[in-house]
């Protein structure tokens, strides 16, 4: 259970290109990410290429939790078509990060709830987190 409810001014929305430096910073801000992400200024071009591919692909979504105009959490959902479960779709949720200063406020919980709701709206037969 979160220590306090998520901020009322929290907005859950699709990530934009302008969010990219913040998203990479979030991905780099843990023990694993610190060794594999490059949160430099400017960012390596591979991040922009990856963002553009994700943004153009209807089977992928990047969601952010926005507070006061700044992304404070992120996750990626990939929709996977399959033959099992009578041709069902699965939702793979990955890359979940919450800013260090925003942890414990239920923001990650709200973001995951939104991702699950999107999966249900698409009729997903199974989710993978």
N, C-alpha and C positions, 0 to 999 in steps of 0.2 A: 504494500500500500504506500502511495506517495505520502511524504511528510505534510504536504499542503496541496490544495487543488492547483491544477495548471492555471497560469495567468489568464484572466478573462480576455485580455487583448491578444491572445495567441491566434495566429492565422495559419491554417494548414493549406498549402498551395503547391502547385507545380514549381519546380526549380527553374530558374532562368539563367542565362549565360552570366549575368551580373553576379549571381550567387556563387559561381565557380570557385573563386579564391577562398571564400569562406568555407565551402564544402570541403575543399582539399585540406584546409586547415583543421576542420573537424576530423577528417579521416586520419590526419597525421598526429592527432593529439591523444595517442595512447601508446602503450609499449610496443604493440605490433606495428601500428601505422608509422611510428617514428622511424622505424628501420626500412620502410618500403615506400613511403610517400615523400614527395618533394614539394613542400609548401613554400616555394621561392617566389620572388617577385622580379621578373615575370614568371608565371607558371610555365613548365615545359609544355610545348605544343600538343603533346600526346593527350593531355587532359582535355583540351578544347576539342580535339578530334573525337575523343570518347564521348564527351558531353553531346556533341552534335549528332553522333550516331545514336545515342540513347534517345535524344530529343526527337529524332526523326523516325524512330522505330515504335510503332503502335504496340509492340509487345514489351515495351519497357517504360517505366515511369520513375522519375526522381521526385520525391516529395520532400518539402522542407516545412519546418515549423518556424514561423516568422514572428518575431516579437520586436515591436518598434522599428520595423523596416529592415531587420537583420535576421538572417537565417541562424537559428540556434540549435537546430537538429535536422537530420537528413536520413532518408532511407531510400533504397531502390527496390522496386518491384519488377519482376520479370514474369510475364505470362507465358506459360509453357503448354503448348498443345500436346496431347498424347492420345494413344489408342486405348490405354487402360481406362477403366471406369466409363465405358461406352463413349470413348472419344472426349473425355473430360479435359478441362483446363486446370492447371495447377498454378498457384501463385508462389513464387520464390521471393522471399523478403531477405535482403542482405544490405550490408553497408550501413547498418543502423548506428548513428552517432548522435550524442547530445553534447553540447558545449559544456565544458567543465564547470563554468559558472552557473549553468542552468540545470544541473543534475539535481535530482531529488524533488523536483517540483511537479512531476507527473507528465512532463512534456513528451518524453519517449513513449509513455503509455498511451497518450492521446494520439501520437503519430501512428503507433501500431494499430490502435483501434480503427483509425481512418483507413489504413492499408487493408485490414481485414474486411471492412465495409466495402471497399472497392472490389476486393476479391469476391465477396458475396454477390455484389451487383453484376459481376461478370459470370456468375454461376459456377465458380470454381468448385470442383469436386474434392480437391485436396490442396492444402497449403503446405509449404516447406519454409521453415524459418531457420 
